[in-house]
Amino acid sequence: MTEVTMNDLFVAIKDLSGDIGGIKTEIKDVKTTVNSIEKRVTNLETGMQEIRNEIQEVKADMREMKAELKHDIKKLGIKYKHLTQDVMDVRADMAELQEGTN
């Protein structure tokens, strides 16, 4: 059995302290990396929420445009109906005029 000297203990403690210091540095690096990842995740979540909000705005705009388009189509249909009636009236008037000239 070998005898452990005080110097051996000091060397072992010094080595252990160095190892602990290295581990602390690695833990610090891991924490820094985790914080960086958390910031990125937060930025991604914020970006995704902004995209969701924009999609909702686009959907609302599309619903509004659809309603306006339906209204415009209805107005055009009514206008077409009136124009068709006007054409029929003009044709009837022309037919009367032609009969009157004969």
C-alpha positions as CSV (number, residue, x, y, z in Angstrom):
1,M,0.0,0.0,0.0
2,T,1.3,3.4,-0.9
3,E,1.3,6.3,1.4
4,V,-0.6,9.4,0.3
5,T,1.4,12.6,1.1
6,M,0.0,16.0,1.6
7,N,1.6,17.0,-1.7
8,D,-0.4,14.2,-3.4
9,L,-3.6,15.6,-1.8
10,F,-2.8,19.2,-3.0
11,V,-2.1,18.0,-6.5
12,A,-5.3,16.0,-6.5
13,I,-7.3,19.0,-5.2
14,K,-5.6,21.2,-7.8
15,D,-6.6,18.8,-10.6
16,L,-10.1,18.5,-9.2
17,S,-10.4,22.3,-9.0
18,G,-9.3,22.5,-12.6
19,D,-11.8,19.9,-13.6
20,I,-14.6,21.7,-11.7
21,G,-13.5,25.0,-13.4
22,G,-13.8,23.3,-16.8
23,I,-17.2,21.9,-15.9
24,K,-18.4,25.3,-14.8
25,T,-17.2,26.9,-18.0
26,E,-19.0,24.1,-20.0
27,I,-22.1,24.7,-18.0
28,K,-21.9,28.4,-18.7
29,D,-21.4,27.7,-22.4
30,V,-24.5,25.4,-22.4
31,K,-26.5,28.1,-20.6
32,T,-25.5,30.7,-23.2
33,T,-26.4,28.3,-26.0
34,V,-29.8,27.5,-24.3
35,N,-30.5,31.2,-23.9
36,S,-29.6,31.8,-27.6
37,I,-31.9,29.0,-28.6
38,E,-34.7,30.3,-26.4
39,K,-34.4,33.7,-28.0
40,R,-34.6,32.1,-31.5
41,V,-37.6,30.1,-30.5
42,T,-39.3,33.2,-29.1
43,N,-38.5,35.1,-32.4
44,L,-39.9,32.2,-34.4
45,E,-43.1,32.1,-32.2
46,T,-43.5,35.9,-32.6
47,G,-43.0,35.6,-36.4
48,M,-45.5,32.7,-36.6
49,Q,-48.0,34.8,-34.7
50,E,-47.5,37.7,-37.0
51,I,-48.0,35.4,-40.0
52,R,-51.2,34.1,-38.4
53,N,-52.5,37.6,-37.8
54,E,-51.7,38.6,-41.4
55,I,-53.5,35.5,-42.6
56,Q,-56.6,36.5,-40.6
57,E,-56.4,40.0,-42.1
58,V,-56.2,38.6,-45.6
59,K,-59.1,36.3,-44.9
60,A,-61.2,39.3,-43.6
61,D,-60.2,41.3,-46.7
62,M,-61.2,38.4,-49.0
63,R,-64.6,38.1,-47.2
64,E,-65.1,41.8,-47.7
65,M,-64.0,41.7,-51.3
66,K,-66.3,38.7,-51.9
67,A,-69.3,40.7,-50.5
68,E,-68.4,43.7,-52.6
69,L,-68.1,41.5,-55.7
70,K,-71.5,39.8,-55.1
71,H,-73.0,43.3,-54.7
72,D,-71.3,44.5,-57.9
73,I,-72.5,41.4,-59.8
74,K,-76.0,41.9,-58.6
75,K,-75.9,45.6,-59.7
76,L,-74.6,44.5,-63.1
77,G,-77.3,41.9,-63.4
78,I,-80.0,44.5,-62.7
79,K,-78.3,46.9,-65.1
80,Y,-78.2,44.2,-67.8
81,K,-81.9,43.4,-67.2
82,H,-82.8,47.1,-67.7
83,L,-80.6,47.4,-70.8
84,T,-82.2,44.3,-72.2
85,Q,-85.6,45.8,-71.5
86,D,-84.5,49.1,-73.2
87,V,-83.3,47.2,-76.3
88,M,-86.6,45.4,-76.5
89,D,-88.5,48.7,-76.1
90,V,-86.4,50.3,-78.9
91,R,-87.1,47.3,-81.1
92,A,-90.8,47.6,-80.4
93,D,-90.6,51.3,-81.2
94,M,-88.8,50.6,-84.4
95,A,-91.3,47.9,-85.4
96,E,-94.1,50.4,-84.8
97,L,-92.3,53.1,-86.9
98,Q,-91.8,50.6,-89.7
99,E,-95.4,49.6,-89.6
100,G,-96.4,53.3,-89.6
101,T,-94.3,54.0,-92.7
102,N,-95.7,51.1,-94.6
